[in-house]
Amino acid sequence: MRTTINVNNNLINELLKRTKSRTKTEAIETAIRDFLDKKAIEDLISLNGKIDIDRDWQKDEEKELKEYNGHR
């Protein structure tokens, strides 16, 4: 998608150096991907203590498989 934006030249030049990108588009796409990855990690970390994960999931899975195989 073509988009026109105004970005400070110093920021773009620094981004090009830090990402070792060959083009501005590549540098911006890299920066966006890195930002989104960072936010996804932050979202997962924020769930710490809020979700109860059953540590013995294998027992439940075996039970479900037995029930499934019993219906064949």
N, C-alpha and C positions, 0 to 999 in steps of 0.2 A: 504494500500500500504506500503510495506516495503521500508524504506529509511535509509541509513547510513549517519550520520552526526557527526561531531566533535564539541562538545559544552563544554565550560569550566565547570568543575565540580562544582565550586563555584556558577555559575549561575544556574545550574540545581538544586543544593541543595536549593538555595534560592527560586527558582520557586516551588519546591516541598513543602516547608514550607508555602509560601504565598498562594498557590492554595489549600493547604490541600489535595493534590492528593496522591493516594496510589502508583501510578506508574509514571515513567518518561513519558510514552506515554500519559497518562491522563493529566499530567501537561502541556505538550507541546500542546496538543489539546486544553486545556482550554485557554492557553496563545494565541494561534492562533485565537480562536473564539473571545476572548476579544479584540484583536487587530483589527480584521475585523469589529466587532461591532463599535468600536471607530472610525475607518476610515469611516464607513457608516454614522455615526452621523455627523462627520466633513464635509462629502460631502453634506449632507442635509443642514447643517448650512451655507455652502458656497453659497448655492443657494438663501439665504435670499436677497430679493430685486431684484432678477433676473427673477423671475417667477410671472406673474400676475394671481392671483387666484381670480376667481369670487366668491365673498362672498354670492351671491344670487343664488347658484347652484340649489337650490330646484325648483325655478321657471322654469329654463331651463329643468330640469328633468321632471316636470309635463307636459310641452309642448311636449317633446319627447314622453312621454307615451301616450298622447292624439293622437298624430300623428300616433303612432304605433297601437293603438287600432282602429283608423279610417281605417286602411288598412286590417282589418280582414274580 
